[in-house]
Amino acid sequence: MKKLTDNTGLGKVILLCNVVVLVLFIISMLFLMKFDKTNRAVIQERKHYNSLYEGYVTAQHPLRQDSAEVAYYQYKLDTLQQKTAATKDEKKALSETIETTKQTLADKQKLQAEHLAQVSELEKEYGPALENWEKLNSDNDAAKKKFWVIAWITIVAFLLKTLVFAHWGAKNNKNLQNIAPWMKDGMKPWMSYVAWFVPIYNLIKPLSFFKELWNETDYTLESADIVAREENSVDNSNLFMSIWWAFLLCSVWVMNFVLYSTFFREGAFYVKANHGSMVVIAIVVMLVCICLETSLILQYNKKNKKLLDNESKF
């Protein structure tokens, strides 16, 4: 019965997934820059549009009162004109009241006409501004939607790649469990999945799991005299893995927070940061992370191959 399984194929699948994730991430950054272009236009236009909108709305406020007052004095005039005075004094008083009402009505109509003319004048500027504002927001919403579609595809691809990575780690750990008795007291294969997918725990546990897998594999190879021990050599593999993990955390958490603060919040990042530079930095960080991970997987695949080639020694 075979004790070991060949997991190098899974390692190659991870490398392929990394290429897909990197390509999707770069595409998402391009869509993010397109969104940034429309978003900047909206933000730049907002102050001008709000100023015109407030002026237009303010100018409309008196119109309702004007209409009510004109209607009131028109109704009063019509009512007075239908009255019949019995005496000369009543006729004189009625006539004076009618003339006063006519004058008041004329004043109210003149004021209403002035307000309507003011609104009409403001509408000439506000109308095109409203059309432009609606177009800018429509373009911005479309660009934002396209970005989030590709962003979610990238996230799903990254999660699938992480699942494959966790499975690869579990399979390699199971190999060690089958040939190294002392590994029975170490991390179990299922811990690989827990390490990657349990929140907070996944900030450090995948690194410690990978380090244990790497170091115990080296120890197993040396114990079986498959690899010669080099007493005076310096092993930088743990440092290398720590650097990879630092870049991974930076690309997944830090850079995503920076990008979100730069492109979706009008705070210090949005105002002070160069948006194009932020995208370039994010891509570089992701690229370095993937290159480091590729190197680690290729190196461990070689260890897995050595174990398989010398399975009879266990």
C-alpha positions as CSV (number, residue, x, y, z in Angstrom):
1,M,0.0,0.0,0.0
2,K,1.4,3.4,-1.0
3,K,2.1,5.7,1.9
4,L,2.6,8.8,-0.2
5,T,0.6,10.7,-2.8
6,D,2.0,12.9,-5.6
7,N,0.7,16.4,-4.9
8,T,2.8,18.2,-7.4
9,G,-0.2,18.4,-9.8
10,L,-2.1,20.3,-7.1
11,G,0.8,22.6,-6.7
12,K,0.8,23.3,-10.5
13,V,-3.0,24.0,-10.3
14,I,-2.3,26.6,-7.6
15,L,0.3,28.3,-9.9
16,L,-2.3,28.3,-12.7
17,C,-4.9,29.8,-10.3
18,N,-2.3,32.5,-9.3
19,V,-1.9,33.5,-13.0
20,V,-5.7,33.7,-13.3
21,V,-6.0,35.8,-10.1
22,L,-3.3,38.1,-11.2
23,V,-4.8,38.7,-14.6
24,L,-8.3,39.3,-13.1
25,F,-6.8,41.6,-10.5
26,I,-5.0,43.7,-13.2
27,I,-8.3,43.8,-15.2
28,S,-10.2,44.9,-12.0
29,M,-7.6,47.7,-11.5
30,L,-8.2,48.9,-15.0
31,F,-11.9,48.9,-14.4
32,L,-11.3,50.7,-11.1
33,M,-9.4,53.5,-13.0
34,K,-12.3,53.8,-15.4
35,F,-14.6,54.2,-12.4
36,D,-12.2,56.7,-10.9
37,K,-12.5,58.8,-14.0
38,T,-16.3,59.0,-13.9
39,N,-16.3,59.4,-10.1
40,R,-13.9,62.3,-10.2
41,A,-16.1,64.0,-12.8
42,V,-19.2,63.5,-10.5
43,I,-17.3,64.9,-7.5
44,Q,-15.9,67.9,-9.4
45,E,-19.4,68.7,-10.8
46,R,-21.3,68.2,-7.5
47,K,-20.5,71.6,-6.0
48,H,-21.5,73.5,-9.2
49,Y,-24.7,71.4,-9.6
50,N,-25.7,71.8,-5.9
51,S,-25.3,75.5,-6.2
52,L,-27.5,75.7,-9.2
53,Y,-30.0,73.3,-7.7
54,E,-30.3,75.3,-4.4
55,G,-30.7,78.6,-6.4
56,Y,-33.4,77.0,-8.6
57,V,-35.3,75.5,-5.7
58,T,-35.0,78.8,-3.7
59,A,-36.3,80.8,-6.6
60,Q,-39.4,78.5,-6.8
61,H,-40.3,78.9,-3.2
62,P,-42.3,82.2,-3.7
63,L,-44.3,80.8,-6.6
64,R,-46.8,78.9,-4.5
65,Q,-47.5,82.0,-2.3
66,D,-47.7,84.2,-5.4
67,S,-50.3,81.8,-7.0
68,A,-52.3,81.8,-3.7
69,E,-52.3,85.6,-3.3
70,V,-53.2,86.2,-7.0
71,A,-56.0,83.7,-6.8
72,Y,-57.2,85.3,-3.5
73,Y,-57.2,88.9,-4.8
74,Q,-58.8,87.8,-8.1
75,Y,-61.6,86.1,-6.2
76,K,-62.0,89.1,-3.9
77,L,-62.2,91.4,-7.0
78,D,-64.7,89.2,-8.7
79,T,-66.8,89.1,-5.5
80,L,-66.7,92.9,-5.0
81,Q,-67.6,93.5,-8.6
82,Q,-70.7,91.4,-8.2
83,K,-71.9,93.5,-5.2
84,T,-74.6,96.2,-5.5
85,A,-74.4,99.3,-3.3
86,A,-77.7,100.7,-2.0
87,T,-76.5,104.2,-1.1
88,K,-74.1,106.8,-2.6
89,D,-71.7,106.4,0.2
90,E,-71.7,102.6,-0.1
91,K,-71.1,102.9,-3.9
92,K,-68.1,105.2,-3.2
93,A,-66.7,102.8,-0.6
94,L,-67.2,99.8,-2.8
95,S,-65.6,101.6,-5.7
96,E,-62.5,102.6,-3.6
97,T,-62.3,99.0,-2.4
98,I,-62.5,97.6,-5.9
99,E,-59.7,100.0,-7.1
100,T,-57.5,99.1,-4.1
101,T,-58.1,95.4,-4.8
102,K,-57.3,95.9,-8.5
103,Q,-54.1,97.7,-7.7
104,T,-53.1,95.0,-5.1
105,L,-53.9,92.3,-7.7
106,A,-51.8,94.0,-10.3
107,D,-48.9,94.3,-7.9
108,K,-49.2,90.6,-7.0
109,Q,-49.4,89.6,-10.7
110,K,-46.4,91.8,-11.4
111,L,-44.4,90.2,-8.5
112,Q,-45.5,86.7,-9.8
113,A,-44.3,87.5,-13.3
114,E,-40.9,88.7,-11.9
115,H,-40.6,85.5,-9.9
116,L,-41.6,83.4,-13.0
117,A,-39.1,85.2,-15.1
118,Q,-36.4,84.6,-12.5
119,V,-37.2,80.9,-12.4
120,S,-37.2,80.8,-16.2
121,E,-33.8,82.4,-16.4
122,L,-32.4,80.0,-13.8
123,E,-33.9,77.1,-15.6
124,K,-31.9,77.9,-18.7
125,E,-28.8,77.2,-16.8
126,Y,-30.1,74.5,-14.4
127,G,-31.8,72.4,-17.2
128,P,-28.6,71.5,-19.0
129,A,-26.7,71.2,-15.7
130,L,-29.3,68.7,-14.6
131,E,-29.0,66.7,-17.8
132,N,-25.2,66.7,-17.5
133,W,-25.4,65.7,-13.8
134,E,-27.8,62.8,-14.5
135,K,-25.5,61.6,-17.4
136,L,-22.4,61.8,-15.2
137,N,-24.1,59.8,-12.4
138,S,-25.4,57.3,-14.9
139,D,-21.9,56.8,-16.4
140,N,-20.5,56.6,-12.9
141,D,-23.0,54.0,-11.8
142,A,-22.3,51.9,-14.9
143,A,-18.5,52.1,-14.4
144,K,-18.9,51.2,-10.7
145,K,-21.2,48.2,-11.5
146,K,-18.7,46.9,-14.1
147,F,-15.8,47.2,-11.6
148,W,-17.7,45.3,-8.8
149,V,-18.6,42.5,-11.2
150,I,-15.0,41.9,-12.1
151,A,-13.9,42.5,-8.5
152,W,-16.3,39.8,-7.3
153,I,-15.1,37.4,-10.0
154,T,-11.5,38.1,-8.8
155,I,-12.5,37.5,-5.2
156,V,-14.2,34.2,-6.1
157,A,-11.1,33.1,-8.1
158,F,-8.9,34.0,-5.1
159,L,-11.1,32.0,-2.7
160,L,-11.0,29.0,-5.1
161,K,-7.3,29.3,-5.3
162,T,-7.1,29.4,-1.5
163,L,-9.2,26.3,-1.3
164,V,-6.8,24.5,-3.6
165,F,-3.9,25.7,-1.6
166,A,-5.5,24.5,1.6
167,H,-6.2,21.1,0.0
168,W,-2.6,20.9,-1.3
169,G,-1.3,21.6,2.3
170,A,-3.6,19.0,3.8
171,K,-2.5,16.4,1.3
172,N,1.2,17.1,1.9
173,N,0.6,17.0,5.7
174,K,-1.2,13.7,5.3
175,N,2.0,12.4,3.5
176,L,4.0,13.3,6.6
177,Q,1.5,11.8,8.9
178,N,1.9,8.5,7.1
179,I,5.7,8.3,7.2
180,A,6.7,10.4,10.2
181,P,5.4,9.0,13.6
182,W,6.2,12.2,15.4
183,M,3.8,14.1,13.2
184,K,0.9,12.4,15.0
185,D,1.4,15.0,17.7
186,G,1.6,17.9,15.2
187,M,-1.1,19.7,13.2
188,K,-3.7,17.4,11.5
189,P,-4.4,17.7,7.7
190,W,-7.8,19.2,8.3
191,M,-6.1,22.1,10.1
192,S,-5.0,23.4,6.7
193,Y,-8.6,24.3,5.8
194,V,-9.3,25.7,9.3
195,A,-6.1,27.8,9.1
196,W,-7.1,29.5,5.8
197,F,-10.9,30.0,6.3
198,V,-11.5,30.8,10.0
199,P,-11.5,34.6,10.4
200,I,-8.8,36.2,12.5
201,Y,-7.2,32.8,12.9
202,N,-6.3,32.9,9.2
203,L,-4.1,36.0,9.8
204,I,-1.2,33.9,11.1
205,K,-2.1,30.2,11.2
206,P,-1.6,29.4,7.5
207,L,2.0,30.6,7.8
208,S,2.7,28.5,10.9
209,F,1.0,25.5,9.2
210,F,3.2,25.9,6.1
211,K,6.3,26.4,8.1
212,E,5.7,23.2,10.1
213,L,5.0,21.4,6.8
214,W,8.2,22.7,5.2
215,N,10.5,22.1,8.2
216,E,9.1,18.7,9.1
217,T,9.5,17.6,5.4
218,D,13.1,18.8,5.5
219,Y,13.7,16.9,8.7
220,T,12.1,13.8,7.3
221,L,14.3,13.9,4.2
222,E,17.4,14.4,6.3
223,S,16.5,11.7,8.7
224,A,16.1,9.2,5.9
225,D,19.4,10.3,4.4
226,I,17.7,11.4,1.3
227,V,19.1,14.9,1.7
228,A,22.5,15.5,3.2
229,R,22.6,17.7,6.3
230,E,24.6,20.8,5.9
231,E,25.7,21.8,9.4
232,N,27.2,25.2,8.5
233,S,24.7,26.3,6.0
234,V,22.1,29.0,6.8
235,D,18.5,28.1,6.0
236,N,16.6,31.2,5.0
237,S,13.4,29.3,4.1
238,N,11.5,30.5,7.2
239,L,12.4,34.1,6.5
240,F,11.4,33.7,2.9
241,M,8.0,32.3,3.9
242,S,7.5,35.1,6.4
243,I,8.3,37.7,3.6
244,W,5.8,35.9,1.4
245,W,3.1,36.0,4.1
246,A,3.8,39.7,4.8
247,F,3.2,40.5,1.1
248,L,0.1,38.3,1.0
249,L,-1.5,40.1,4.0
250,C,-0.5,43.4,2.5
251,S,-2.1,42.5,-0.9
252,V,-5.3,41.1,0.7
253,W,-5.9,43.5,3.6
254,V,-3.7,46.6,3.6
255,M,-3.7,47.4,-0.1
256,N,-7.4,46.7,-0.4
257,F,-8.1,49.0,2.5
258,V,-5.9,51.7,0.9
259,L,-7.6,51.2,-2.5
260,Y,-11.1,51.4,-1.0
261,S,-10.2,54.5,1.0
262,T,-8.6,56.1,-2.1
263,F,-11.4,55.4,-4.6
264,F,-14.6,55.1,-2.6
265,R,-14.1,57.6,0.2
266,E,-13.6,61.3,-0.1
267,G,-11.1,61.5,2.7
268,A,-7.3,62.0,3.0
269,F,-6.4,59.1,0.7
270,Y,-8.7,60.4,-2.0
271,V,-7.4,64.0,-1.9
272,K,-3.7,63.4,-1.2
273,A,-2.9,60.0,-2.9
274,N,-2.0,59.7,-6.5
275,H,-4.7,57.2,-7.7
276,G,-2.7,55.8,-10.6
277,S,0.3,55.2,-8.3
278,M,-1.9,53.4,-5.8
279,V,-3.1,51.0,-8.5
280,V,0.5,50.4,-9.7
281,I,1.7,49.7,-6.1
282,A,-1.2,47.3,-5.6
283,I,-0.4,45.4,-8.8
284,V,3.3,45.3,-7.8
285,V,2.5,44.0,-4.3
286,M,0.2,41.3,-5.7
287,L,2.8,40.4,-8.4
288,V,5.6,40.0,-5.8
289,C,3.4,38.0,-3.5
290,I,2.5,35.6,-6.3
291,C,6.1,35.3,-7.4
292,L,7.2,34.4,-3.9
293,E,4.4,31.9,-3.5
294,T,5.3,30.4,-6.9
295,S,8.9,29.9,-5.8
296,L,7.8,28.3,-2.5
297,I,5.3,25.9,-4.2
298,L,7.9,24.9,-6.8
299,Q,10.5,24.2,-4.1
300,Y,8.1,22.2,-2.0
301,N,7.0,20.2,-5.0
302,K,10.6,19.1,-5.4
303,K,10.5,18.0,-1.8
304,N,7.3,16.0,-2.5
305,K,9.0,14.4,-5.5
306,K,12.0,13.4,-3.4
307,L,9.7,11.8,-0.9
308,L,7.9,9.9,-3.6
309,D,11.1,8.7,-5.2
310,N,12.4,7.3,-1.9
311,E,9.1,6.0,-0.5
312,S,10.7,2.6,0.1
313,K,12.9,4.1,2.8
314,F,9.9,4.9,5.0
